[in-house]
Amino acid sequence: MLRLRVFYRKEGVAVFISEKNFQRTMERILRRMGLPLKFTEGFSPHPRMSFGYPLPIGIAGLNECFDVFLTEEIEIASFLERSRDLLPEGITFFSARWIDIASPSINSKETFARYIIEIPEDIDIGHFQKMGKVIENTGKNIVLLIKINSFSHKELIGLLLDGKIKSIMREILNGAYSERKV
Protein backbone atom coordinates (compact mmCIF):
# COMPACT_ATOMS: atom_id res chain seq x y z
CA MET A 1 0.00 0.00 0.00
CA LEU A 2 1.25 3.50 -0.91
CA ARG A 3 0.21 6.94 0.32
CA LEU A 4 0.08 9.94 -1.99
CA ARG A 5 -0.26 13.42 -0.46
CA VAL A 6 -2.08 15.76 -2.85
CA PHE A 7 -1.77 19.55 -2.42
CA TYR A 8 -4.53 21.75 -3.81
CA ARG A 9 -6.06 25.21 -3.94
CA LYS A 10 -9.76 25.89 -3.43
CA GLU A 11 -10.75 29.37 -4.68
CA GLY A 12 -13.48 31.26 -6.52
CA VAL A 13 -16.88 29.56 -6.65
CA ALA A 14 -15.36 26.42 -5.08
CA VAL A 15 -15.28 28.13 -1.66
CA PHE A 16 -19.00 27.36 -1.45
CA ILE A 17 -18.47 23.58 -1.64
CA SER A 18 -18.88 22.06 1.83
CA GLU A 19 -16.18 19.76 3.22
CA LYS A 20 -18.42 16.69 2.94
CA ASN A 21 -19.29 17.45 -0.70
CA PHE A 22 -15.63 18.20 -1.41
CA GLN A 23 -14.60 14.78 -0.08
CA ARG A 24 -17.30 13.07 -2.15
CA THR A 25 -16.16 15.01 -5.24
CA MET A 26 -12.52 13.99 -4.71
CA GLU A 27 -13.54 10.34 -4.38
CA ARG A 28 -15.49 10.48 -7.65
CA ILE A 29 -12.69 12.26 -9.52
CA LEU A 30 -10.06 9.77 -8.34
CA ARG A 31 -12.29 6.87 -9.40
CA ARG A 32 -12.90 8.52 -12.79
CA MET A 33 -9.13 8.86 -13.25
CA GLY A 34 -8.84 5.08 -12.93
CA LEU A 35 -6.30 5.19 -10.10
CA PRO A 36 -5.40 1.93 -8.33
CA LEU A 37 -7.24 2.96 -5.15
CA LYS A 38 -6.93 1.05 -1.88
CA PHE A 39 -10.41 0.35 -0.48
CA THR A 40 -11.54 -0.02 3.12
CA GLU A 41 -12.65 -3.44 4.29
CA GLY A 42 -16.14 -4.37 5.36
CA PHE A 43 -19.68 -4.37 4.06
CA SER A 44 -19.50 -1.03 2.24
CA PRO A 45 -15.93 -0.50 0.95
CA HIS A 46 -14.89 2.97 -0.17
CA PRO A 47 -11.53 4.48 -1.23
CA ARG A 48 -9.18 5.00 1.69
CA MET A 49 -8.51 8.74 1.98
CA SER A 50 -7.51 11.12 4.76
CA PHE A 51 -8.28 14.85 4.66
CA GLY A 52 -6.58 17.77 6.41
CA TYR A 53 -8.24 20.41 8.54
CA PRO A 54 -11.69 21.20 7.13
CA LEU A 55 -12.01 24.44 5.24
CA PRO A 56 -15.18 26.30 6.29
CA ILE A 57 -17.62 27.36 3.58
CA GLY A 58 -16.71 30.79 2.27
CA ILE A 59 -12.96 30.59 3.01
CA ALA A 60 -10.49 30.08 0.15
CA GLY A 61 -7.65 27.59 0.69
CA LEU A 62 -4.26 28.26 -0.87
CA ASN A 63 -2.31 25.27 0.50
CA GLU A 64 -4.66 22.44 1.47
CA CYS A 65 -3.92 18.73 1.24
CA PHE A 66 -5.32 15.22 1.53
CA ASP A 67 -3.86 11.71 1.43
CA VAL A 68 -5.08 8.99 -0.89
CA PHE A 69 -3.99 5.38 -0.45
CA LEU A 70 -3.10 3.38 -3.57
CA THR A 71 -2.26 -0.25 -4.31
CA GLU A 72 0.46 0.59 -6.84
CA GLU A 73 2.66 3.53 -7.81
CA ILE A 74 1.53 6.08 -10.39
CA GLU A 75 3.39 8.84 -12.23
CA ILE A 76 2.74 12.08 -10.33
CA ALA A 77 3.17 14.44 -13.30
CA SER A 78 0.61 12.46 -15.30
CA PHE A 79 -1.76 12.43 -12.31
CA LEU A 80 -1.59 16.23 -11.96
CA GLU A 81 -2.07 16.73 -15.71
CA ARG A 82 -5.13 14.42 -15.91
CA SER A 83 -6.73 16.07 -12.87
CA ARG A 84 -6.96 19.45 -14.65
CA ASP A 85 -9.73 18.25 -16.97
CA LEU A 86 -11.81 16.63 -14.21
CA LEU A 87 -11.67 19.06 -11.29
CA PRO A 88 -14.50 21.56 -10.75
CA GLU A 89 -13.86 25.25 -11.40
CA GLY A 90 -11.83 26.77 -8.56
CA ILE A 91 -10.07 23.58 -7.42
CA THR A 92 -6.51 22.93 -8.60
CA PHE A 93 -4.08 20.16 -7.69
CA PHE A 94 -0.70 21.93 -7.78
CA SER A 95 1.58 19.28 -6.28
CA ALA A 96 1.69 15.71 -4.99
CA ARG A 97 4.31 13.48 -3.41
CA TRP A 98 4.72 10.04 -1.91
CA ILE A 99 4.54 9.82 1.89
CA ASP A 100 5.93 6.98 4.00
CA ILE A 101 2.99 4.81 5.03
CA ALA A 102 4.20 4.86 8.67
CA SER A 103 4.50 8.66 8.88
CA PRO A 104 2.01 10.58 11.07
CA SER A 105 -1.36 11.65 9.71
CA ILE A 106 -2.00 15.09 8.27
CA ASN A 107 -3.61 16.45 11.44
CA SER A 108 -1.23 14.90 13.98
CA LYS A 109 1.25 17.81 14.15
CA GLU A 110 0.72 21.27 15.61
CA THR A 111 -0.21 23.39 12.62
CA PHE A 112 -0.28 27.12 12.01
CA ALA A 113 -2.12 28.93 9.26
CA ARG A 114 -1.84 32.35 7.75
CA TYR A 115 -5.23 33.98 7.18
CA ILE A 116 -5.33 36.82 4.66
CA ILE A 117 -8.45 38.86 5.38
CA GLU A 118 -9.67 41.60 3.04
CA ILE A 119 -11.20 44.34 5.18
CA PRO A 120 -12.97 47.68 4.75
CA GLU A 121 -10.80 50.60 5.83
CA ASP A 122 -12.96 51.58 8.81
CA ILE A 123 -12.91 48.26 10.73
CA ASP A 124 -11.51 47.93 14.25
CA ILE A 125 -8.72 45.34 14.22
CA GLY A 126 -9.37 44.45 17.88
CA HIS A 127 -11.52 41.50 16.71
CA PHE A 128 -8.55 40.01 14.92
CA GLN A 129 -6.02 40.50 17.72
CA LYS A 130 -8.14 38.19 19.90
CA MET A 131 -8.12 35.46 17.21
CA GLY A 132 -4.40 35.30 16.55
CA LYS A 133 -1.23 37.27 16.01
CA VAL A 134 -1.62 40.14 13.52
CA ILE A 135 1.56 39.89 11.42
CA GLU A 136 0.60 42.47 8.78
CA ASN A 137 -1.96 45.26 8.43
CA THR A 138 -1.92 47.14 5.11
CA GLY A 139 -5.24 48.90 5.64
CA LYS A 140 -6.86 46.75 2.93
CA ASN A 141 -5.72 43.36 4.23
CA ILE A 142 -4.93 41.93 7.64
CA VAL A 143 -2.71 38.87 7.86
CA LEU A 144 -3.22 36.71 10.95
CA LEU A 145 -1.08 33.84 12.22
CA ILE A 146 -3.34 31.31 13.94
CA LYS A 147 -2.73 27.92 15.57
CA ILE A 148 -5.32 25.97 13.63
CA ASN A 149 -5.47 22.88 15.89
CA SER A 150 -7.55 24.78 18.47
CA PHE A 151 -9.06 27.59 16.37
CA SER A 152 -12.82 28.02 15.93
CA HIS A 153 -13.84 29.78 12.72
CA LYS A 154 -17.19 30.83 14.19
CA GLU A 155 -16.29 34.49 14.89
CA LEU A 156 -14.39 34.87 11.60
CA ILE A 157 -17.29 33.46 9.58
CA GLY A 158 -19.69 35.69 11.55
CA LEU A 159 -17.72 38.79 10.49
CA LEU A 160 -17.83 37.59 6.87
CA LEU A 161 -21.59 36.95 6.96
CA ASP A 162 -22.24 40.33 8.61
CA GLY A 163 -20.36 42.05 5.78
CA LYS A 164 -17.69 43.40 8.13
CA ILE A 165 -14.95 41.70 6.11
CA LYS A 166 -14.83 41.12 2.35
CA SER A 167 -12.98 37.82 1.92
CA ILE A 168 -10.83 35.27 3.74
CA MET A 169 -8.01 33.08 2.41
CA ARG A 170 -6.20 30.41 4.43
CA GLU A 171 -2.68 29.14 3.82
CA ILE A 172 -1.43 26.30 6.01
CA LEU A 173 2.19 26.96 6.96
CA ASN A 174 3.60 23.96 8.81
CA GLY A 175 2.88 20.51 10.18
CA ALA A 176 2.39 17.86 7.50
CA TYR A 177 1.64 20.64 5.02
CA SER A 178 5.11 22.17 5.21
CA GLU A 179 6.73 19.18 3.55
CA ARG A 180 5.26 20.11 0.18
CA LYS A 181 7.33 20.41 -2.96
CA VAL A 182 5.96 22.92 -5.45
C-alpha positions as CSV (number, residue, x, y, z in Angstrom):
1,M,0.0,0.0,0.0
2,L,1.2,3.5,-0.9
3,R,0.2,6.9,0.3
4,L,0.1,9.9,-2.0
5,R,-0.3,13.4,-0.5
6,V,-2.1,15.8,-2.8
7,F,-1.8,19.6,-2.4
8,Y,-4.5,21.7,-3.8
9,R,-6.1,25.2,-3.9
10,K,-9.8,25.9,-3.4
11,E,-10.8,29.4,-4.7
12,G,-13.5,31.3,-6.5
13,V,-16.9,29.6,-6.7
14,A,-15.4,26.4,-5.1
15,V,-15.3,28.1,-1.7
16,F,-19.0,27.4,-1.5
17,I,-18.5,23.6,-1.6
18,S,-18.9,22.1,1.8
19,E,-16.2,19.8,3.2
20,K,-18.4,16.7,2.9
21,N,-19.3,17.4,-0.7
22,F,-15.6,18.2,-1.4
23,Q,-14.6,14.8,-0.1
24,R,-17.3,13.1,-2.2
25,T,-16.2,15.0,-5.2
26,M,-12.5,14.0,-4.7
27,E,-13.5,10.3,-4.4
28,R,-15.5,10.5,-7.7
29,I,-12.7,12.3,-9.5
30,L,-10.1,9.8,-8.3
31,R,-12.3,6.9,-9.4
32,R,-12.9,8.5,-12.8
33,M,-9.1,8.9,-13.2
34,G,-8.8,5.1,-12.9
35,L,-6.3,5.2,-10.1
36,P,-5.4,1.9,-8.3
37,L,-7.2,3.0,-5.2
38,K,-6.9,1.0,-1.9
39,F,-10.4,0.3,-0.5
40,T,-11.5,0.0,3.1
41,E,-12.7,-3.4,4.3
42,G,-16.1,-4.4,5.4
43,F,-19.7,-4.4,4.1
44,S,-19.5,-1.0,2.2
45,P,-15.9,-0.5,1.0
46,H,-14.9,3.0,-0.2
47,P,-11.5,4.5,-1.2
48,R,-9.2,5.0,1.7
49,M,-8.5,8.7,2.0
50,S,-7.5,11.1,4.8
51,F,-8.3,14.8,4.7
52,G,-6.6,17.8,6.4
53,Y,-8.2,20.4,8.5
54,P,-11.7,21.2,7.1
55,L,-12.0,24.4,5.2
56,P,-15.2,26.3,6.3
57,I,-17.6,27.4,3.6
58,G,-16.7,30.8,2.3
59,I,-13.0,30.6,3.0
60,A,-10.5,30.1,0.2
61,G,-7.7,27.6,0.7
62,L,-4.3,28.3,-0.9
63,N,-2.3,25.3,0.5
64,E,-4.7,22.4,1.5
65,C,-3.9,18.7,1.2
66,F,-5.3,15.2,1.5
67,D,-3.9,11.7,1.4
68,V,-5.1,9.0,-0.9
69,F,-4.0,5.4,-0.4
70,L,-3.1,3.4,-3.6
71,T,-2.3,-0.2,-4.3
72,E,0.5,0.6,-6.8
73,E,2.7,3.5,-7.8
74,I,1.5,6.1,-10.4
75,E,3.4,8.8,-12.2
76,I,2.7,12.1,-10.3
77,A,3.2,14.4,-13.3
78,S,0.6,12.5,-15.3
79,F,-1.8,12.4,-12.3
80,L,-1.6,16.2,-12.0
81,E,-2.1,16.7,-15.7
82,R,-5.1,14.4,-15.9
83,S,-6.7,16.1,-12.9
84,R,-7.0,19.5,-14.6
85,D,-9.7,18.3,-17.0
86,L,-11.8,16.6,-14.2
87,L,-11.7,19.1,-11.3
88,P,-14.5,21.6,-10.8
89,E,-13.9,25.2,-11.4
90,G,-11.8,26.8,-8.6
91,I,-10.1,23.6,-7.4
92,T,-6.5,22.9,-8.6
93,F,-4.1,20.2,-7.7
94,F,-0.7,21.9,-7.8
95,S,1.6,19.3,-6.3
96,A,1.7,15.7,-5.0
97,R,4.3,13.5,-3.4
98,W,4.7,10.0,-1.9
99,I,4.5,9.8,1.9
100,D,5.9,7.0,4.0
101,I,3.0,4.8,5.0
102,A,4.2,4.9,8.7
103,S,4.5,8.7,8.9
104,P,2.0,10.6,11.1
105,S,-1.4,11.6,9.7
106,I,-2.0,15.1,8.3
107,N,-3.6,16.5,11.4
108,S,-1.2,14.9,14.0
109,K,1.2,17.8,14.2
110,E,0.7,21.3,15.6
111,T,-0.2,23.4,12.6
112,F,-0.3,27.1,12.0
113,A,-2.1,28.9,9.3
114,R,-1.8,32.4,7.8
115,Y,-5.2,34.0,7.2
116,I,-5.3,36.8,4.7
117,I,-8.4,38.9,5.4
118,E,-9.7,41.6,3.0
119,I,-11.2,44.3,5.2
120,P,-13.0,47.7,4.7
121,E,-10.8,50.6,5.8
122,D,-13.0,51.6,8.8
123,I,-12.9,48.3,10.7
124,D,-11.5,47.9,14.3
125,I,-8.7,45.3,14.2
126,G,-9.4,44.5,17.9
127,H,-11.5,41.5,16.7
128,F,-8.6,40.0,14.9
129,Q,-6.0,40.5,17.7
130,K,-8.1,38.2,19.9
131,M,-8.1,35.5,17.2
132,G,-4.4,35.3,16.5
133,K,-1.2,37.3,16.0
134,V,-1.6,40.1,13.5
135,I,1.6,39.9,11.4
136,E,0.6,42.5,8.8
137,N,-2.0,45.3,8.4
138,T,-1.9,47.1,5.1
139,G,-5.2,48.9,5.6
140,K,-6.9,46.7,2.9
141,N,-5.7,43.4,4.2
142,I,-4.9,41.9,7.6
143,V,-2.7,38.9,7.9
144,L,-3.2,36.7,11.0
145,L,-1.1,33.8,12.2
146,I,-3.3,31.3,13.9
147,K,-2.7,27.9,15.6
148,I,-5.3,26.0,13.6
149,N,-5.5,22.9,15.9
150,S,-7.6,24.8,18.5
151,F,-9.1,27.6,16.4
152,S,-12.8,28.0,15.9
153,H,-13.8,29.8,12.7
154,K,-17.2,30.8,14.2
155,E,-16.3,34.5,14.9
156,L,-14.4,34.9,11.6
157,I,-17.3,33.5,9.6
158,G,-19.7,35.7,11.6
159,L,-17.7,38.8,10.5
160,L,-17.8,37.6,6.9
161,L,-21.6,36.9,7.0
162,D,-22.2,40.3,8.6
163,G,-20.4,42.0,5.8
164,K,-17.7,43.4,8.1
165,I,-14.9,41.7,6.1
166,K,-14.8,41.1,2.4
167,S,-13.0,37.8,1.9
168,I,-10.8,35.3,3.7
169,M,-8.0,33.1,2.4
170,R,-6.2,30.4,4.4
171,E,-2.7,29.1,3.8
172,I,-1.4,26.3,6.0
173,L,2.2,27.0,7.0
174,N,3.6,24.0,8.8
175,G,2.9,20.5,10.2
176,A,2.4,17.9,7.5
177,Y,1.6,20.6,5.0
178,S,5.1,22.2,5.2
179,E,6.7,19.2,3.5
180,R,5.3,20.1,0.2
181,K,7.3,20.4,-3.0
182,V,6.0,22.9,-5.4
